[in-house]
Amino acid sequence: MSTAFIYPGLNGLLRKTDRRRFLHLPQVQRRLGQAQEILQDEFQIEIDYDLFLSGSKEEVYAVHNVNLAAVAICAIQVGVSECLAEKLEQPPDWVMGCSLGDLARSVFAGAYDFSAAIINHIQFTKHIDGIQRVGKNIGLSSSTQAKFNDADFAEFDRLQVDVSRLTPRFLNIGGRFEDLAQIEALAVLRGWNAQDILQYPAHSRYIRPYVLPVADRFSKVIVRPPEVCMYSSFSNQELTDPQVIREEFLLSITQTIHWSLAIETLVREKKVLRFVNVGPCRSLILMMRDIDKNIECVDALEILAV
C-alpha cells in the first residue's frame, strides 16, 4: 500500500486543542527547542513556544507573529513526521504540503536542513512588511450540492483575483481588497460562504513584488535531492531537481495551489491508497472527504496512539 504524508498550512494553529495535540511527543519537543535556539541565536528573538501556543488566536496570528506561528507549525510537523516514520518503521512513499506545509515536507524529505528552513523563512518574512495593506486571502465555499463551475472561474478571472482550488467546493482566493469585496458581495447572492483566511494576499500575483527583492539571497540556499519522493501541489509534479525545489520555495507564495488535482493525480498515477494527515490541525481530512469520500485519510494521532 503506497502512503503519502500530507501537511496542512498556516491554519494549523487556529484551534488551541490542535496546537497541543502533539506536544507530548519527544520529537516535537526537540524540534520546538531547536527552533527557539535558532530564533535566539540568529535573530535575537526570545520565545517560549509553550507559552506562545497558549495564546489567543488573535495573538498567535497577529501580523507581527505570523512568522513565529509558521516556525512552530514547521517544528511540530517535522517532529510528528519523524515519530510516524519510527512508528511505521519506514518513511512514506510520498510527501506533499498544502502551502506552508511544504516547508516541513522538504525538511523531512531531506531537501532542506531544519535550521536553514527556519532561518530562510524568517529572513523572507522580513521583506513582506506592508503587504497587509494591499489585500488578503478569503476562503470561499459553495453549498454541499453545488461545485464551482467554469462561469464562476471566468468571473474570478475578470475580477483579477488568484484562485487556489483546494476542493471542488472550497477555494482559497488571494487578491486586492476592492476586488475581494465584489466576490464577497457575489457570495451573498449565490449562497456561498466567505471567510477571511489571511490578512495578506498569499498565493497571488500581488505578493510577487515583495518576493523578487530576496531572489538573489535564495539562490544561495542549499538544497539537496530529496530522500523521500516529494510532490508539489503547485505544479502537480514530482520534485527531484534541487534547483526546481529552490525556485518553488521562493515563488510558492505567489502561485495558486492545485490541491484537489494533485491528490487525484497521486491516487490515479502514483497509486497512493493511504494519506496520513501530519497536523497539527485536521483541516486536510475534511478537504480529502470533499475531493473523494473513498480516499483513505487518517490522522497521525490515530497511528501514534496504537
C-alpha positions in Angstrom: 0.0 0.0 0.0 1.5 3.3 -1.1 1.3 6.0 1.6 1.7 9.8 1.5 2.2 12.1 4.4 0.3 15.4 3.8 1.0 18.7 5.6 -1.6 21.4 6.4 -0.7 25.1 6.0 -0.8 28.2 8.2 -4.2 27.4 9.6 -2.7 24.7 11.7 -2.8 26.6 14.9 -6.2 28.2 14.8 -7.6 25.9 17.5 -5.9 25.6 20.9 -6.8 22.0 21.1 -4.9 21.3 17.8 -1.9 23.2 19.0 -1.3 20.9 21.9 -2.3 17.5 20.3 1.3 16.5 19.6 3.3 18.4 22.3 3.8 15.2 24.3 6.0 13.7 21.6 9.7 14.0 22.4 10.5 14.5 18.7 8.2 17.6 18.6 9.6 19.0 21.8 13.1 18.6 20.4 12.3 20.4 17.2 10.5 23.2 19.1 13.5 23.6 21.3 15.8 23.8 18.2 13.5 26.4 16.7 13.7 28.5 19.9 17.5 28.3 19.9 17.7 29.3 16.2 15.5 32.3 16.7 17.6 33.4 19.7 21.0 32.8 18.1 20.2 34.1 14.6 17.6 36.9 15.2 17.8 37.6 18.9 14.1 36.6 19.2 13.3 35.2 22.6 10.2 33.0 22.6 8.8 30.3 24.8 6.7 28.2 22.4 4.8 26.5 25.2 3.6 30.0 26.3 3.1 31.2 22.7 0.9 28.2 21.8 -1.3 29.0 24.8 -2.2 32.5 23.4 -5.4 33.6 21.8 -6.0 33.1 18.0 -5.6 36.9 17.6 -2.2 36.9 19.4 -0.8 33.9 17.5 -2.0 35.2 14.1 -1.2 38.8 14.6 0.8 40.1 11.6 4.0 40.5 13.6 3.7 37.0 15.0 2.7 35.1 11.8 6.3 34.1 11.1 6.7 32.7 14.6 3.5 30.7 14.1 4.8 29.3 10.8 8.1 28.2 12.6 6.0 26.5 15.3 4.0 24.6 12.7 7.1 23.5 10.8 8.7 22.3 14.0 5.6 20.3 15.1 5.2 18.8 11.6 8.8 17.7 11.3 8.7 16.1 14.8 5.4 14.3 14.0 6.8 13.0 10.7 9.9 11.7 12.4 7.7 10.0 15.0 5.4 8.5 12.4 8.4 7.1 10.4 9.7 5.5 13.5 6.3 4.0 14.4 5.7 2.7 10.9 9.4 1.5 10.7 9.7 3.2 7.3 9.3 6.5 5.6 6.2 7.2 3.4 6.3 6.7 -0.3 5.4 10.4 -0.9 5.2 13.7 1.0 3.1 16.7 -0.1 2.3 20.0 1.6 -0.5 22.5 1.3 1.2 25.9 1.2 3.3 26.4 4.3 3.2 22.6 4.8 5.8 22.3 2.1 8.4 23.7 4.5 8.2 20.7 6.8 7.7 18.4 3.9 11.0 19.4 2.4 12.9 19.2 5.7 11.6 15.7 6.5 12.4 14.6 2.9 16.0 15.7 3.4 15.9 18.5 0.8 16.5 21.3 3.4 18.2 21.4 6.8 15.8 22.3 9.6 17.9 25.3 10.7 18.2 26.6 7.1 14.5 26.3 6.6 13.7 28.3 9.7 16.4 31.0 9.0 15.3 31.5 5.4 11.7 31.7 6.3 12.3 34.4 8.9 14.5 36.3 6.6 11.9 36.2 3.8 9.1 37.4 6.1 11.1 40.5 7.0 10.7 41.7 3.4 6.9 41.5 3.1 6.1 44.2 5.6 3.3 46.3 4.1 1.7 43.6 2.0 -1.2 43.6 4.5 -2.2 47.0 3.1 -2.6 45.5 -0.4 -5.1 42.7 0.1 -5.9 39.5 1.8 -7.0 35.8 1.4 -10.5 34.6 1.7 -11.9 31.1 1.8 -15.0 30.6 -0.4 -17.2 27.5 0.0 -20.2 26.5 -2.1 -23.2 24.5 -0.9 -22.7 20.8 -0.4 -24.6 20.1 -3.6 -23.0 22.6 -6.0 -19.5 22.7 -7.2 -17.8 25.9 -8.6 -18.2 25.9 -12.3 -16.5 27.4 -15.4 -18.7 30.5 -15.3 -17.6 31.1 -11.7 -14.0 30.9 -12.5 -14.4 33.2 -15.5 -15.9 35.8 -13.1 -13.0 35.4 -10.8 -10.6 36.0 -13.7 -12.5 39.1 -14.6 -12.1 40.4 -11.1 -8.3 39.8 -11.3 -8.0 37.6 -8.2 -6.0 34.4 -8.0 -7.8 31.2 -7.1 -6.4 28.1 -5.4 -8.6 25.1 -6.0 -8.4 23.2 -2.7 -11.5 21.0 -3.3 -14.4 21.2 -5.8 -16.4 23.2 -3.3 -13.7 25.1 -1.4 -11.4 27.8 -2.8 -8.7 30.0 -1.4 -8.7 33.4 -3.1 -6.0 36.0 -2.9 -6.4 39.5 -4.2 -6.8 43.2 -3.6 -9.4 44.4 -1.0 -11.6 46.1 -3.6 -11.8 43.0 -5.9 -12.4 40.7 -3.0 -15.2 42.9 -1.8 -17.0 42.2 -5.1 -16.6 38.5 -4.6 -17.9 38.7 -1.0 -21.0 40.6 -2.4 -21.4 37.9 -5.1 -21.2 35.2 -2.4 -24.2 36.7 -0.7 -26.2 36.5 -3.9 -25.2 32.9 -4.7 -25.3 31.4 -1.3 -21.6 30.9 -0.9 -19.8 31.2 2.5 -16.9 33.7 2.5 -14.5 34.0 5.4 -11.1 35.7 5.9 -8.1 33.3 5.9 -5.0 35.6 5.9 -4.6 39.3 6.2 -2.3 39.5 3.2 -2.8 38.2 -0.4 -0.7 35.0 -0.3 -0.8 32.7 -3.4 -1.5 35.7 -5.7 0.3 37.9 -8.2 0.1 40.8 -5.7 2.7 39.4 -3.4 5.3 38.9 -6.2 6.8 42.4 -5.9 7.7 41.6 -2.3 9.3 38.3 -3.2 11.6 39.4 -6.1 13.9 41.6 -3.9 15.1 38.5 -2.0 15.6 36.3 -5.0 19.4 36.7 -5.0 19.6 35.6 -1.4 17.5 32.5 -2.0 19.8 31.5 -4.9 22.4 30.6 -2.2 20.0 28.3 -0.2 21.5 24.8 0.0 19.0 22.3 -1.5 19.7 18.6 -1.9 17.8 15.9 -3.9 15.1 14.6 -1.6 15.5 11.2 0.1 11.7 10.7 0.1 9.6 11.3 -3.0 8.2 14.9 -2.9 5.1 16.0 -4.8 4.1 19.6 -5.5 0.6 20.9 -5.1 1.6 24.0 -7.0 2.9 22.4 -10.2 1.3 19.0 -9.8 4.5 17.1 -10.4 7.2 15.3 -8.5 10.1 17.4 -7.4 13.6 15.9 -7.8 15.8 18.7 -9.1 17.3 20.9 -6.3 17.2 24.0 -8.4 13.4 23.5 -9.1 12.8 22.9 -5.4 14.7 26.1 -4.6 12.7 28.1 -7.1 9.4 26.7 -5.8 10.4 27.6 -2.2 10.9 31.2 -3.3 7.9 31.6 -5.6 5.3 29.3 -3.9 3.7 32.1 -2.0 2.9 33.8 -5.4 1.4 30.7 -7.0 -2.0 29.2 -6.7 -2.5 25.8 -5.1 -4.0 22.9 -7.0 -4.6 20.6 -4.1 -7.6 18.7 -5.5 -5.8 18.0 -8.8 -2.6 16.9 -7.0 -4.5 14.5 -4.8 -6.3 13.0 -7.7 -3.0 12.6 -9.6 -1.3 10.8 -6.7 -4.2 8.4 -6.4 -4.6 7.7 -10.1 -1.0 7.8 -11.4 1.2 7.1 -8.3 -1.3 4.6 -6.8 -1.3 6.2 -3.4 -4.0 4.5 -1.4 -3.5 6.0 2.1 -2.9 9.6 3.2 -1.7 10.5 6.7 -2.6 13.9 7.9 0.5 15.2 9.8 -1.4 18.0 11.5 -1.4 19.8 13.8 -4.9 20.6 12.6 -7.3 18.2 10.8 -8.4 20.5 8.0 -6.9 18.3 5.3 -9.0 15.4 6.4 -12.2 17.4 5.7 -10.8 18.5 2.4 -10.0 15.0 1.4 -13.5 13.8 2.1 -14.8 16.6 -0.2 -12.5 15.5 -3.0 -13.4 11.8 -2.9 -15.1 10.1 0.0 -13.4 6.8 -0.9 -9.9 8.2 -0.3 -8.4 6.8 2.9 -7.1 9.6 5.1 -6.1 9.0 8.7 -4.8 11.4 11.3 -1.3 11.0 12.6 -2.5 10.6 16.1 -4.6 7.6 15.2 -1.4 5.8 14.2 0.8 7.0 17.0 -1.8 6.1 19.6 -1.8 2.4 18.6 
